[in-house]
Amino acid sequence: MHSVQPLLGLSWLLLLDSKTPTMRASLLSLAGVASLAFSGLGLAADAEEWKTRSVYQVMIDRYARTDGSIDHECEAHEFCGGTWRGLINKLDYIQDMGFTAIQISPINKNMEEHTAAGDPYHGYWTTDLYALNDKFGTEKDFKDLVAELKKRDIYLMADVVVNHMAQRFDNNPPPKVDYSKFNPFNDEKYFHPYCNVTEEGWLNATEYQDCWLYPYGVALADLDTRNEFVIKEMNSWIKGLVSNYSIDGLRIDAAKHVNDEFLPGFVKSSGVFAWGEVLTGETEDFCRYQTLDLLPGMPNYLDYYKLIEGFNGGSFEKLAQIKKQAINNCNDTFALGTFVENHDMPRFANKNSDMAIAKNAMTYVILNDGVPTVYQGQEQHFNGFETPHNREPLWQSGYDKESPLYKLTATLNKVRNHIIKLDKDYVNTASEILEANNNYFCTKKGSYGSQIVYCITNNSSKGGKHLLTVGGFQADQKVVEVLTCQSNQAGMSGTIDMKMNNGVPKVYVPADALKDSGICEQTTAEEYQDDTSGAGVTGSATGLLAAAVAGWALMFLA
């Protein structure tokens, strides 16, 4: 996505505005060197450090207003008044949920005109790489945000846009673009000639990488990222941006829509870990960005599509299949970001409003292999449909810390963060799929003694009472179900009986691993004898001993 960088003072910006591209490049190079001298790129977070983090995605305009008001009316297509200062004031809300990183919407200057497609409240319609977006605050506000995040040990991932720059469009093609208004790419020669992606063109890399996206209300002038000046300028800019603002990671918007060769040099110049947006559910198309060393990681759209399907009338068998395909085809699935919501997709609750289903989805996001990523408002069960209605202002929730999904997320993050401290190999240990059928998906992740075993279901809150026999434990191991703080003990075969009642997920951790964690300090024993009603549907789960697997039977309650 976009990333902003006023790495230069106002006098420098004025000077740059008056120079030719060649002279501007020289000045920027000098400025970059000066900036780097006062920072520490060597301290940048790498992929291994990001794997230990849990990410909360923020759209600045819709997160928090500077005055902290929660009754401000907001039109979906217009600016609503969220700011960097507002985010600073509401960081406790994020940190108390257990998140250790935030991903923020682009910070650089955007076009200012209202368009047929609305206002550029989201930050993705860039006009000037070398100025901050004053709609979100001052440079001091942004630097104060960075400083506060460092103080709290919360990583900062910035969204950056490299595919295009934007200008208002009257919807009469071809767009009449005044390239002189762009900085630094102020000439038509830095852009691809206008063409619109055809329906068939989405399967043609040349077309979807070189043609212009979204030709309604705004012209997204497609940058020629094969042009030597564009490459050098982009690489210099991102290096300075990361250095000047101590950014820990990047999300590259529309990475699939720039030529492959551009991406590795851009990521290398940044000096930090990066996700690139590659919107596809096809394993080969997706994983090649890792296998060809184009990107270190991506938001995990492979899982996303199968999760949405599995929770809405489909089967979890397809989720298990795509996970295996990803492991076999991608370089590092642990560097992918797990999600069921973001600012581009309909809210999860828009398709299925059942709270039990939402809890299962959140459990998967936090405990799956990869980096958990939660989009603001998911924890409040927001239910907007497509853009812009999936970008509701968070203040409408009153920042409710007692909402069911908020409390669940806080517990899950606390458990994951604790286990990561106990087991340095946890984040790079592949989950073992214990069960994957129409209605249940269960995994074990981590080494014995500090493993997490969880089961999710697509049965709704009206799904009745079910008993599921699941392995993943050692013989006679004492365990705690951390969402209810109920204790249990595995049998000789390393299995336990999980009560999957009313569609709720279950998450088990060895009791010994929870000592001094502050998690479930008081427990009660799980009871089964009172469960005498409801249909039982279970599947056998692969467990500790292969011999035991064959003997596990389906269990039904009368």
N, C-alpha and C positions, 0 to 999 in steps of 0.2 A: 504494500500500500504506500501511501505517501509518507515521507518523513521530512520534517522541516529542519532547517538549520541556520539560524542566524548565528553563524560562528563568527561573524564580523560585526563590528559596531556600525552605527548609522553612517558615519563618515566614509567608512569602507564601502558600504552599500552604494552610496551616492557616487563614489569614485568608480565602482564597478559598472554602474549604469552608463557611465559616459565612455567606456572603453570598448574597443573591438573585441570580438570573441577571443582572438589570440592573446591580446594584452590582458583580458579578464582572466584567462586561464592561468597566465603567469602569476598574476596577483593572488589568485585563489590558491595556487600551489604554495606561495610564500606564506599565506595566511594559514594554510593547513599545517605547515611545518611549525609555525609559531604556536598554533593551538596544541599540536601534539607534544610540544616541549613541556606543556604545563599539565599534561594528563598522563594516564597510564594505560595504554592499550594492552600492555602485558597482563593487566588485571582483569581483562574481559572474560566473561563467563563463557565456557565452552559447552559442547553438547552434553558431556557427562554431568556437568553442574546443572544444566537445564532439566535433565531427566529427573532430578530430585525435586523439582519445583512443581507447584500446582498453580495454574494460571486463571486469573479472572479477567475477562475481556470487558473493556470499558469504551463506550461511545461518549466522548467528552460532553457533547451538547446535550446529552440525555441522562447524565449521571447525577450531577448535583449543581445547584446554583450557588453563587458566592454567598448570598444572604441566607442560605439554608432553607428557603421556603419550600413547602411541600404542596402548596395549593395553586401554584402557577399553572395556568391553562397552556396547552401546547397543541399547535396544529402539526399534524404528522409531516407535512412537506416543508415546514418552516423552521427557522432557528427558534430554539426553546430556552436558551440562556445558560446551559451548563458550562462550567469553566474549570480550568486547572486548579484555581483556588478552591472551588467547590469540592473537587476531588480530594485535595489535601484535607479539608475539613471533615470528610467522610471516609478517611482511610481506615478508621477503626471498624467500620462496617465490613470491610473486606478482610482485614486481618483477623477479626474475631471469627470469621468463617474458616480460618486456617489456610488461606491462600498465601503463597510465598512469592508470587509474581503477578504483575498486571500487564495486559496488552492494551495499549491505548490507540485510539483512532489518530489519523495523521495530524501533524502539528504545523505544517507549512502553510503559507498564504494561498488562499483559494480565490477564484473569481468572486465578485461581490454581487452580481446581478441576480435578481430573481428570474427563474426560467420556467418554461412549461413543465419541467420536471421538478420544480421546487427550488428551495435554497440549498446551497452547498454546506448545510449544517454538519454533514458527515465527515468532511475534510478530504474527499477524494478527487476534487476538481481543482487540481493544482494550477497556479499561474506563475509562482515565483518560489524557486527552491531555497532562495537565500533570505527569506523573511518568514517570521512566525505568523501564525494566524491570530490576529488581534481580537477576533471574535471570542477566543478562548482565554485571553488574558495577555499579560505582558511577559517579556523575557524573564523578568524577576519572578513572576508567578511560576513559570515553568521550571526555572532553576530551583526555586523553593520546593517544588514538587519532587524533583530529582533528589534533593538533599534529604527530604523527609523519608523518601523510599529507602535511601541508603541507610538512614538511621534505623529503620525498621527491618533491614535486611530483606527487602522486597525487591525482586528483580524488575527491571523495566524493559518491556518489549515495545518497540515503536513500529507502527504501520507505515510503510513507505510505498510510494507510487513511482514506478519507473516506466510504465507502458505508454503514458500519454500526458498531455497537458490539456487544459479545458478552456472553452469559451462558449458564450451563449450562442444558441443556434435557432434560427427562425423556422426550422423544419422544411426549408426549401433547398434541397440538395442541388449541387454540392455546397457544403458549408463555406461561408465567406469568413475566413479566419484572418484576423490581424495578428500575424506572428510577432510583430514588434513588441507586443504587450507581454510576451513571455520572457522570463529570466531564468536561466541564461540562454535558452534556445530560442533566440529572437529572429530566426530566419526560416523560411519555408524549407530550405535545404536540409534541415535537421529532422524532417518528418517524412513519413511515407506519403505518397500521393493518395488522395481520398479514394476509398472504395469501401463498400459495405459488405460485411460478412453475410453470405447467402446461407440458406438452410443447409445445403450440402457442404458449405464451407467450414462448418464446425468440425468436420472430419478431415479437413485439409490443413495441415500445419502452416503452410505458406500463407493461406488466406486468413486464418484466425490469428496469425502472428503479425501480419503486415497490414491488414485492413483495420478500419476504425470501428470501435465498439459503441454500442448504445447511441445510435443516431436519432435521439429525440430530445428536444429542448436544450441539449448541450452537445457541442462538438468535442469529442475526445480525440484531439489531434494525435495520431499515432507516431510516437518517436521512433526514429530509425536507429535502433540500438546496434546496428552494424557500422554506423558512421563513427570514424575515429574520434572526432571531437566530442560526440555524444558519450562515447565510452569513457574517455579520459575525464570528462567533466563529471559524469555520474560517479565514477570511482573516487574522484577527489572529493566530491560533495559528501558522499556517504562516510568516507573516512573522517572528514572533519565533523560531521554531525555526531557520529558515535563518540568521537574524542571530546568534543566541546560539551556534550551533555551527559557523558558517562552512561550511555545507553548500553544495556546488557544483551539485547537481542533484537532481531528484526522479524517482521512479517512482511513479505514482499507481495503486494497486491498483484493479481492477474499475472503471476509468474509464467503461466502457461502461454501467455499471449506475447511474450518477447522471445526473440530467437535464443536457442539453447546456449550458444557460445557466450552470450552476454552474462549469464547468471553466475558461473563460478568466479569470474574476475570481480564481479560486484560484491559477492559474499566475502571473498578474500580481502578486498579493500576495506570492508567494514571492520574486519578483525573480530567479529562476534558470531555467535550462533544465529542461524536464520531459518525460518519457515518460509516456504513459497507456496502461494495459493495455486493448487493444481486441481481444478474442479473436474473430476472424472471418477467413475466407479469401476473403471476397467483396470485390472491389476497391472498389465503390461504397460499401459499408457502412464499409469501413476508411478510405478516403481522405477521406471527408467530414469527418473529425475535423481534418484539415489545411485543407481547402478552406473550411470554415466558421470557421477560426481558433479551434477549440475546444482544440487541443493543438499544440505545436510538433513533437512527434515521438511515435512509438510503437515498441514492439518489433515487428519485421517478421514478422507472422504470414502475410502473403501469400507471402513466400518460404518460410517454414518448412514449410507444408503441401506445397508442390511439391518441396522438397528431400527431405523424408521419402519422398514418393512416388517421386521420381526415383532415390533410392538403394536402393529396395526393390521392384524389378521394373518401375518406370515409366520414362518418358522425360524427358530434360532439355528437350525441346521445350516442355513445359508450363511449365517454369521460365522459359524465355526469353519465353514469351507473357505470363506474369504480371508479369514485370519491365517489359515494354513497357507493359502496362496501368497499372502503378503510376506510371510516369513521366508518362503521359498524364493521370492522374486525381489524383494526389497533388501537393501544392505543393512538397515537398522530400524526395525519397527519400534524400538524403544524411543527413538527420536521423533516419532510422529505425535501429533496432538489429537487426543481423543475428545470428541464433542458430539452433542446432539442438537446444539443450537449455535447459530452465529448471526451476525447482522444481515446476512444475505439470504438466509433460509427462513421459512415459516417457523414460528415457535412450535416446540414439541407439543405443547398443550393445545395448539390449534387443531391438531389432528386427533388428539385423544386427551380429554380433560380429566380423566380419572387420576386422582392423586396417588393411588398405589402404583399405577403404571409410571408416573413421573418419578416416584421414589426409586423404582427399579432402574430407570434410565440414568438417574444421577449416580446410583451405586456403580453401574458399569463405567461411567465416565471417570469417576475418581479412582477406581480400583483396577481398571484395565491396564495392560502393558501400555507404555507411552506416557505422555505428559497430559494430565487432566486439564481441560479447558472449559470453563463455564462462562457463558455470556450473560452480562448483567440482566437481571430480571428473571432468569431461569429459576433462581432460588425463591422467587416470589410467585411462580406459576403463571407468569404472563402468557397470554394466548394470542398475540397478534398474528395476522396472516403474512402476506408477502410485504416486501419493502414498499413504503416506509412504515407500515403498521406493525412491523416486528421490532420497531425502535422506540418503544414507549419510554417516556421519562421515568426513571426509577423512583423519583420522589413521590410518584403517585402511590407507591406502596407504603409510604411513611417509613421506609427503611426498617421494616418490621423484622426484628431478630427472633421473634417467637413463631414465625411461620414454619409450618412443618418441613418444607424443603430447606429452609435456611438452617434449621437445627440439625437436620440429617447431614447436610453438606459439612457443617462444622465437625460433626462426629467422624465422618468418613475421612476428612482431611487430617484430623487429629490422629486417627489410627494409622493412616498411610505415613504421615510425617514421623510418627514414633517408630514404626517398623523400619523405615529407611535409616534411622539413627542406629538401630540395632544390627542391621544387616547391610553392609556396604555393597553387596552384590544384588540386593533386592531389585533395583531398577533395571538391571541387565539380565534378570532371570526370567525366561519365558514362562508365561502362564501355562499350566497343564490343564487342558480341557477335560473336566471330569464328566460332564453331561451336556449334551446339546440335542434337544429334540424340539417338537412343536412348541412346547410351553415352558421349557426350562433351559437355562444356561448356567453352568457351574464351573468354576475354575479354582485351582490352587496356585498361588504365586508366592515365591520365596522359599528359603531353606527351612527344613524341618526344625521346629523350635521357635521360628519367627514367621511362619507362613500365614497368609491370609487365605481363607477358603470362603468363597461367597457363591450364592445362588440367586439369580434373578428369574422372574417369571413374567409372562405377558397375560396371566390371569388377572382380571380386574379386581377391584375391592369387593366385588360381588362374586368372586370366584370360588367361594366355599373353603373347605378345609382339606388340606392335602398333606401327605407324609412322604418325604423324599429321603431315601437312604444314599448318603454321599460319603466318599472317601477323602483322601488327602491328609489324613492324620496318622500319627503313630499309634501303635497298640496301647490302649488304656490312657491315652493322652487327655489331660483335663483341658477343656476349652471354654471360651466365653463367647456368647453371641452378643456383639458389642452394641447392637441397636436397641436391645432390650435389657442388657446386662443380666442375662440368664446363663447359668453354667450347665455344662454337660460333660460327658466323658465318652471317648471313643471306645469301641469294642475291640476285641482281639484282632479283627481284620482291619482296624484303622478307619472304621466308618462310624458315622453318627446318623441319627434320624432327625431330619429337619422338619419342623412344622411349618409348612408354607401356607399359612392361613390367610384368607382375605387378600391375597395378591401381594403380600409384603415381601421384600427381599430379606435375605439372611446373610450375616457376615460373622464368621468365626475366626478367633485368634487364640493360640495357646495361652492358657491362664498365666503361665510363668512369664510369658513375653510382656504381659501388661503390668508387671510389678513396677511401682514408682512412676507410672505413666500418667496417673490421674484419670485413667479411663476405667469405668466400671469398678470403682473401688469397693462398692457393695454389690453383691450378686445374689440372685435367687435361683433355685434349681428349676430347669425346664421340666414341665409335667406333661404327660400325654394321656393319662387315663380319662380326663374330662372331655377329650375330643371324640365324641361318640356320634357325631352327625356330619354330613357332607360327603360328597364323593371324593375318593382318593385316586389321584393319578400320579404315578411316579415312574421314574426310569432308573435302571441300574447305573451306577457311576463307577468309572474306573478309579480304583483306589490304590492303596499302598502295595498290596500283594496281588499278582495276576491270578493266583489260584482263588483268591477271595472274590474276585470280580464275577466269576462264573456262578458263584453261589448266591449272589445277592438277588433277592426276589422283589417283585413289585409288591408294595404294601397298600392295602385299601382299608379305610375306616368305614364302619357301617353308617 
